[in-house]
Amino acid sequence: MPAITKHLANVSAYAEAIYALTQGACTIPDLVAESGMASNTARKFVASLRRRGLLYIAAWEKDTTGRFTVAAYAWGDSKDVKRPPKKTMEERKAKYMEKIRTIALRTGTPVRQTRVRNYKCTIQSTTPFITPAIPAGLKPFRSLNT
């Protein structure tokens, strides 16, 4: 790709990113999807605009583990929104014990002998799944393609 074409593509990506930021709060993955620039480039671009006081953190979003670690940036010079407080040790322990009790009920083992690491699951997946019994004499379903 000639140098001028590459330069124009970069300018277009930056313009798309600025437009997306002026429309509302955007996370780094949102900017990457909107502008087409690389993730690292988008991160550097946001850091540069924040140093100049043009962007602020408008909200915090949950990551894949459920923690508020993903910042959503918006155009303007307002103060950053504070990150929500972390869960306390009691809240984390209560969630863990709920998971242990659910696994113990599902497997029939005592709660004291149940360990989460033996079961790769979440609370939702540990709920008992009731399958209807197949009456005697019926054959299992066979696909027409086989």
C-alpha positions as CSV (number, residue, x, y, z in Angstrom):
1,M,0.0,0.0,0.0
2,P,1.5,3.4,-0.9
3,A,2.3,5.7,2.0
4,I,-0.3,8.3,1.1
5,T,-3.1,5.7,1.0
6,K,-2.0,4.3,4.4
7,H,-1.9,7.8,5.8
8,L,-5.5,8.5,4.6
9,A,-6.7,5.3,6.0
10,N,-5.3,6.3,9.4
11,V,-6.9,9.7,9.2
12,S,-10.2,8.1,8.4
13,A,-9.9,5.7,11.4
14,Y,-9.1,8.6,13.8
15,A,-12.1,10.6,12.4
16,E,-14.4,7.6,12.9
17,A,-13.1,7.1,16.5
18,I,-13.7,10.8,17.3
19,Y,-17.1,10.7,15.8
20,A,-18.0,7.6,17.9
21,L,-16.7,9.3,21.1
22,T,-18.8,12.4,20.4
23,Q,-22.0,10.3,20.0
24,G,-21.7,8.7,23.5
25,A,-19.6,6.6,25.8
26,C,-17.4,4.0,24.1
27,T,-15.0,1.4,25.4
28,I,-11.8,0.5,23.7
29,P,-13.4,-2.6,21.9
30,D,-16.2,-0.3,20.7
31,L,-13.7,2.1,19.2
32,V,-11.9,-0.7,17.5
33,A,-15.1,-2.0,16.0
34,E,-16.2,1.5,14.9
35,S,-13.0,2.8,13.5
36,G,-11.2,-0.3,12.3
37,M,-7.9,0.7,14.1
38,A,-5.9,-1.8,16.1
39,S,-6.6,-2.3,19.8
40,N,-3.2,-1.0,20.8
41,T,-3.6,2.1,18.6
42,A,-7.0,2.8,20.0
43,R,-5.6,2.5,23.6
44,K,-2.8,5.0,22.7
45,F,-5.3,7.3,21.0
46,V,-7.5,7.4,24.1
47,A,-4.6,7.9,26.4
48,S,-3.4,10.8,24.3
49,L,-6.9,12.5,24.3
50,R,-7.1,11.9,28.1
51,R,-3.8,13.6,28.7
52,R,-5.1,16.6,26.8
53,G,-8.3,16.7,28.9
54,L,-10.6,15.9,26.0
55,L,-12.0,12.5,27.3
56,Y,-13.2,11.3,30.7
57,I,-14.4,8.0,32.1
58,A,-18.2,8.2,31.8
59,A,-19.0,4.7,33.1
60,W,-17.5,1.4,34.1
61,E,-18.6,-1.8,32.5
62,K,-18.2,-5.5,33.5
63,D,-15.5,-7.6,32.0
64,T,-15.9,-11.3,31.2
65,T,-15.4,-12.2,34.9
66,G,-18.1,-9.9,36.1
67,R,-15.8,-7.2,37.6
68,F,-16.1,-3.5,36.7
69,T,-12.8,-3.1,35.0
70,V,-13.7,-1.8,31.5
71,A,-13.8,2.0,31.2
72,A,-16.3,3.7,28.9
73,Y,-14.9,7.0,27.7
74,A,-16.9,10.0,26.6
75,W,-16.0,13.4,25.0
76,G,-15.7,16.3,27.4
77,D,-13.8,17.5,30.4
78,S,-16.0,16.3,33.2
79,K,-14.6,14.4,36.2
80,D,-14.1,10.7,35.9
81,V,-16.8,8.4,37.4
82,K,-15.5,6.4,40.3
83,R,-15.3,2.7,39.9
84,P,-18.0,0.7,41.8
85,P,-16.6,-0.8,45.1
86,K,-15.2,-4.3,45.1
87,K,-17.2,-7.1,46.6
88,T,-16.4,-7.7,50.3
89,M,-14.9,-11.0,51.5
90,E,-18.3,-11.9,53.0
91,E,-20.1,-11.4,49.7
92,R,-17.5,-13.5,47.8
93,K,-17.7,-16.2,50.5
94,A,-21.5,-16.3,50.4
95,K,-21.4,-16.7,46.6
96,Y,-18.8,-19.5,46.9
97,M,-20.9,-21.3,49.6
98,E,-24.0,-21.1,47.4
99,K,-22.1,-22.7,44.6
100,I,-20.8,-25.4,47.0
101,R,-24.3,-26.2,48.3
102,T,-25.7,-26.4,44.8
103,I,-23.0,-28.8,43.7
104,A,-23.5,-30.9,46.8
105,L,-27.2,-31.1,46.2
106,R,-26.6,-32.0,42.6
107,T,-24.0,-34.7,43.2
108,G,-25.4,-36.0,46.5
109,T,-22.1,-35.5,48.4
110,P,-21.8,-33.8,51.8
111,V,-21.1,-30.1,51.7
112,R,-17.8,-30.6,53.6
113,Q,-16.5,-33.0,51.0
114,T,-17.5,-30.9,48.0
115,R,-14.9,-29.0,46.2
116,V,-15.6,-26.5,43.4
117,R,-12.3,-27.2,41.5
118,N,-13.6,-30.7,40.8
119,Y,-16.6,-29.2,38.9
120,K,-16.0,-26.8,36.1
121,C,-19.3,-25.0,36.3
122,T,-21.2,-21.9,37.3
123,I,-24.3,-21.5,39.6
124,Q,-26.5,-21.5,36.5
125,S,-25.1,-24.7,35.1
126,T,-25.2,-26.5,38.5
127,T,-29.0,-26.3,38.7
128,P,-30.4,-29.8,38.3
129,F,-31.5,-30.7,34.8
130,I,-34.4,-33.1,34.7
131,T,-34.5,-35.3,31.7
132,P,-37.7,-37.3,30.9
133,A,-37.2,-41.0,31.2
134,I,-37.4,-43.0,28.0
135,P,-40.1,-45.7,28.4
136,A,-39.0,-49.2,28.0
137,G,-39.3,-50.6,24.5
138,L,-38.8,-47.3,22.7
139,K,-35.7,-46.9,20.6
140,P,-33.6,-43.7,20.7
141,F,-34.2,-41.1,17.9
142,R,-32.2,-41.7,14.8
143,S,-31.3,-39.0,12.4
144,L,-32.7,-39.4,8.8
145,N,-29.3,-38.4,7.4
146,T,-27.4,-41.4,8.8
